[in-house]
Amino acid sequence: MSKIRSAQAKETRNRPHRRSLNAWIMAAVGAALALSATGCAPRNKPDPLIVVNPAYERADWRYGSHPGQRITSEHYDFYTTITDSSLFATLPQVMETAYRNYRRLVPAPREPSEKMKIYLFAQRAEFEHFTKQLSPQKAATLLKVRNGGFSEQGVTVLEYVSHEATFPLMTHEGFHQYLDRCVRPNVPAWLNEGLAAYCEGFRGSAEGISDLDPWLNPLRRNALADALLREQIFPLSELLRINAGHVIGGSDRKISTYYAQVWALMLFLEQGLPDEKTKVGRYAASFDRLRKALAEDNLESFAQAAFATSNQQVYSFGQCLFSAFVGSDFDAIEKEYVRFMRQRILNEK
């Protein structure tokens, strides 16, 4: 399945080409201050997942007539035509930190056999040309994404927009790349896209990522708030069945709602309905088992077993895997899920 993403931000094409790292930091700080009122204040203890001063090498590189840089870190090989020197250290720090986060979420049975490639292009024309070379058959579909990127054939390809838009997109696509290169299961879209969106949330500092926090995701929060207020969210059973291909090509609002809802579903499974004594979410243990099971070659056998004992007439991998690990009463769980979203996003009691 092509991993097509909606744009992380809509900006007019007559904007200045680059925004400074300081602008990205200020935007991240502003988001942090705005979200602190909803229970997302900065943590007191350093996050052990944060990579500090990662080792990297840099060399000149060209894409056609366009000069650029090749930046190599422990797990990644970056190729970029961006000339902003602040990126040279920030790219490795962001993605090596993201890599640790991926391994926490889905422990992989193996390291990548070679460094994972990320192409970050400064110009739309470069992005389009490379996409057509990488995947001629899928290029027309992949290029429907504006100001965004995709992961295909184990390679991440991005069109630069701004630091605050591009880095979350990079960590999103990097998760898909990680699954492809290190795990390789057939993962239902709601879980694949949901975990990728979960990885978008973090605070920025002069060194890159200073704190990982899945709630720090204004793009998804705003889209979800809009859908909840309009009462235009996907029913849980449909959300578990469909994939990004069902919404790409539809309205921008529908696409945004899909990604926002699968993001919120991850948070619901991880944190929703906490027990008064343990403070642990009701579905947290099941969600943990599910994520660990992603590394198993027989992942779909769990879904097939759930289908065999269910009343469902048509097999859906996404629905049945959810049933196997979380529960099969979609109506009851949906009520809890919607209540969780309305409480955490709209601050309802």
NULODREN-172846 format. One record per residue (C-alpha): residue in three letters; x, y, z. Coordinates in steps of 0.001 Angstrom, whole numbers, plus 500000, padded with zeros to 6 digits. Each point is the difference from the previous one (the first is absolute). Layout:
N
AlaXYZ
...
end
This chain:
349
Met500000500000500000
Ser501357503401499118
Lys500415502036503106
Ile498498503270498869
Arg499745502793502497
Ser497940503131500052
Ala501962503244500169
Gln501142500994503470
Ala499208503635499349
Lys498517502122497246
Glu502182502927499123
Thr499870502164496923
Arg502737499402497492
Asn501110503634500070
Arg501264499651503580
Pro503744500443500652
His501772496779499120
Arg501608499334503367
Arg498961500705503520
Ser502703500136502617
Leu500470497424502719
Asn499163502744502503
Ala496596500435498352
Trp499370496280500359
Ile501007500098503659
Met497712502958500706
Ala497081498238498313
Ala500642496859502040
Val500272502005503214
Gly496768501791499191
Ala498232496710499465
Ala501415498668503258
Leu498701503000501941
Ala496588499694498390
Leu499738496313500792
Ser501335500183503550
Ala496560501085501136
Thr498596496649498843
Gly502392497815501941
Cys502969499996497633
Ala502506502000502042
Pro503711499307499491
Arg501350497020501931
Asn502372500488502905
Lys502276497027499329
Pro502159499667496869
Asp498557497560497487
Pro502440497087499521
Leu498837499709496405
Ile501468503382499093
Val503279499696498085
Val502521502678500933
Asn502687501076497520
Pro499787496987497664
Ala503070499220497920
Tyr499638500753496293
Glu502046500603496899
Arg499315502546497290
Ala501068500185496365
Asp499066501992496920
Trp497325498422497813
Arg498098501073496910
Tyr496629499200498557
Gly500430500787496330
Ser501094503607499839
His498846500700503553
Pro502713500034502703
Gly499247498357503294
Gln501304497985502920
Arg500209496348500946
Ile499796499542503779
Thr500666496557501462
Ser499139498964503571
Glu499819496642501773
His496739498831498404
Tyr499292502570497272
Asp501365501279496710
Phe498579503463499259
Tyr500146501602496560
Thr498825503595499912
Thr500103503039497732
Ile499162502246502963
Thr502946502318500636
Asp498992501131503504
Ser503055499038502075
Ser497899499614503156
Leu498601496803498464
Phe503346498240499878
Ala499917499026503681
Thr496235500200500482
Leu499070497325497460
Pro502063497251501696
Gln498824501024503461
Val496336500005499035
Met500041496662498210
Glu502324498117502357
Thr497690501078502833
Ala497004498937497924
Tyr501664496635499366
Arg500256499355503747
Asn496337500898500307
Tyr499056497593497198
Arg501832497158501745
Arg498202500807503247
Leu496611499898498304
Val500682496929497861
Pro503051497994501124
Ala501575498788496763
Pro501487496522499607
Arg502935501461498068
Glu501931503139499181
Pro499764501333496428
Ser502388498175497684
Glu501255503364498721
Lys499505503637500840
Met496496501258499259
Lys499851502625497248
Ile498163503292500364
Tyr499834502500497116
Leu499033503562500926
Phe499577502304497004
Ala499961503775500099
Gln497923500405496842
Arg496770498403498788
Ala501549499279496594
Glu502779497939501618
Phe497447498082502083
Glu497885499254496930
His502950498907497862
Phe501345497652502654
Thr496551498518500670
Lys499557499174496317
Gln503419498318499947
Leu499415498033503207
Ser496509498714499240
Pro498834500675496417
Gln496837497908500386
Lys498846501718503188
Ala501349503485499351
Ala496676501467498873
Thr498405498956503286
Leu502958500941502182
Leu500195503462498460
Lys496440500822501004
Val501480500915503356
Arg500879503680500201
Asn502550501324502508
Gly500525496514501389
Gly501732496730499364
Phe499771496229500012
Ser501804496777500820
Glu500353497541497128
Gln502260496992499434
Gly501683500625503339
Val500971503566498999
Thr498589503207501503
Val499545502943497620
Leu499035503464501215
Glu499312503406498523
Tyr501227502693502385
Val497376502415501304
Ser501347501352503290
His501763498543503012
Glu496830499861502109
Ala498068498237497231
Thr502730497805498519
Phe501478498441503159
Pro496688498491501236
Leu499379498735496474
Met503479498473499962
Thr499442498157503271
His496621498808498676
Glu501444498633496772
Gly503017498686501874
Phe497724497705501988
His498632498439496806
Gln503568499612498780
Tyr500972498355503289
Leu497181497448499707
Asp500982499254496425
Arg503712499598500695
Cys500071498539503519
Val496658498283500612
Arg498332499298496637
Pro496573498834501160
Asn496725500606498234
Val498589502617502365
Pro496412501318499785
Ala499798503626498935
Trp498385501273503209
Leu502952498705502012
Asn502721500841497472
Glu498773503550499430
Gly498997500460503627
Leu503432499134501366
Ala501657502152497321
Ala497849502977501036
Tyr500774499226503654
Cys503689500481499146
Glu499408503544498728
Gly499737501578503444
Phe503057501608501571
Arg501503503248501244
Gly502818501691498130
Ser503181501558501323
Ala503165501411498463
Glu501347496443499847
Gly496887498452498420
Ile497524497942502048
Ser500061500826503700
Asp496962498001501126
Leu497758497349498465
Asp496324500588500682
Pro497302498548497704
Trp497489502582501230
Leu502123502825498595
Asn498398499799496596
Pro498017503165499202
Leu499266498867496435
Arg498217496822501139
Arg498377501632503027
Asn498513502820497929
Ala498707497641497306
Leu498428497747502617
Ala498402502909501825
Asp498466501173496721
Ala498627496515499223
Leu498578499571503504
Leu498304503388499934
Arg498527499234496585
Glu499064496474501152
Gln501706498628496899
Ile502277497325501421
Phe500399496501498608
Pro498196497219501891
Leu502539497734501701
Ser499062496943497934
Glu500591501968496774
Leu503243501529501276
Leu501340496489500682
Arg499038498767496533
Ile501123502759497630
Asn503473501220499042
Ala501518503263498785
Gly499131499099496408
His496303500232500845
Val500312503651500994
Ile502825501288497771
Gly498314501865497171
Gly497113500989502242
Ser499552503314501755
Asp502917501403501969
Arg497799499979503099
Lys499235496297499637
Ile503676499143499533
Ser500965502071503043
Thr497270498370502073
Tyr501229496507499134
Tyr503568500683501102
Ala498861501898503097
Gln497712497172501059
Val502562497218499663
Trp502427502228501950
Ala497394500396502760
Leu499255496269499930
Met503614499237500954
Leu499762502401502943
Phe496666498519501036
Leu501405496471499993
Glu503096501117501896
Gln498459502388502520
Gly496209499943499822
Leu497719499193502944
Pro502717499702502664
Asp499332497891503059
Glu499582502162503118
Lys502561497981501965
Thr502632499053497432
Lys499482503056497744
Val500660497658497061
Gly497668500062497003
Arg497509497162499665
Tyr501395498943496633
Ala503675500813500643
Ala501087496393500599
Ser498140498798496894
Phe501520502795497932
Asp503468499077501248
Arg499476496339499043
Leu498739501044496577
Arg503043502168499295
Lys502366497237501038
Ala498120497553497771
Leu500727502144496926
Ala503453498449499813
Glu498547496498499680
Asp499840498407496568
Asn496567498522500701
Leu498311503277500952
Glu496977499357497818
Ser499370496658501721
Phe498745501966503022
Ala497440501754497800
Gln498959496787498283
Ala499464498282503341
Ala497822502878501175
Phe497968499842496774
Ala499431496259500381
Thr498289500522503350
Ser498098503168499055
Asn496642500716498397
Gln501566502067497219
Gln498990498984496486
Val502886501692498173
Tyr503620499783501103
Ser501787503280500708
Phe503604499752501166
Gly499811503363501756
Gln496772499298501844
Cys500924496450500944
Leu503463500908501302
Phe498379502648502194
Ser497538497381501240
Ala502787497545500776
Phe501928502403502235
Val497629502754501128
Gly496411498800499753
Ser497223499121497584
Asp497213502189501382
Phe500684502899497647
Asp496894501931501058
Ala500943500002503692
Ile503654500808499353
Glu498996502739497560
Lys497983501747502706
Glu503050499965502272
Tyr502255501159497154
Val497720502912499069
Arg499666501028503647
Phe503798499912500341
Met500433502218496908
Arg497401502505501125
Gln501487500221503498
Arg503615500321498912
Ile499503502119496864
Leu496911502089500811
Asn500513500001503788
Glu496530498655500607
Lys499179498518503392
end
